[in-house]
């Protein structure tokens, strides 16, 4: 998976009995939980159907970088390593939805909370290149989650990943999160 796709890519994440990733835990941070599943299967592309026996399927698409200034995008691209690295045998899928209040704000107001107040991008930069990520947008597809963020990292980077997530959840931006599931995974 590429962190910054050039064109939109539809991605389907399925909690199922098959898949290359073993689900280690699925913690409901807020909102409704997902049904338990032992493994995660990932399909990419519009012609990739969800698994028929999946306990849940989450779809979203990669998109242009939103809320991101050119200098921030350049900094992320210069530091982030790609997904699929051999040593990155740990992952997290974190689906989140934000409140109607969040979506009712103008884009510049959301950007002010996202970066000027919460420092979302700046926090993420502190953990590159150890933690790689790719953001997927589900809101415009009518999916149950606004965002699906996929992270990959080596086992020794897990404490840093936990610290990053804790820092993000402590920001003003997270007061607008109405549903969040923290799904941790290991590649066998």
Secondary structure as GFF3:
##gff-version 3
##sequence-region A 1 188
A	DSSP	beta_strand	10	16	.	.	.	ID=ss1
A	DSSP	beta_strand	21	30	.	.	.	ID=ss2
A	DSSP	beta_strand	39	44	.	.	.	ID=ss3
A	DSSP	beta_strand	56	61	.	.	.	ID=ss4
A	DSSP	alpha_helix	70	79	.	.	.	ID=ss5
A	DSSP	beta_strand	90	98	.	.	.	ID=ss6
A	DSSP	alpha_helix	100	104	.	.	.	ID=ss7
A	DSSP	alpha_helix	107	111	.	.	.	ID=ss8
A	DSSP	pi_helix	112	117	.	.	.	ID=ss9
A	DSSP	alpha_helix	120	125	.	.	.	ID=ss10
A	DSSP	beta_strand	132	137	.	.	.	ID=ss11
A	DSSP	three_ten_helix	139	141	.	.	.	ID=ss12
A	DSSP	beta_strand	147	153	.	.	.	ID=ss13
A	DSSP	three_ten_helix	155	157	.	.	.	ID=ss14
A	DSSP	alpha_helix	158	169	.	.	.	ID=ss15
A	DSSP	three_ten_helix	172	176	.	.	.	ID=ss16
A	DSSP	beta_strand	177	187	.	.	.	ID=ss17
###
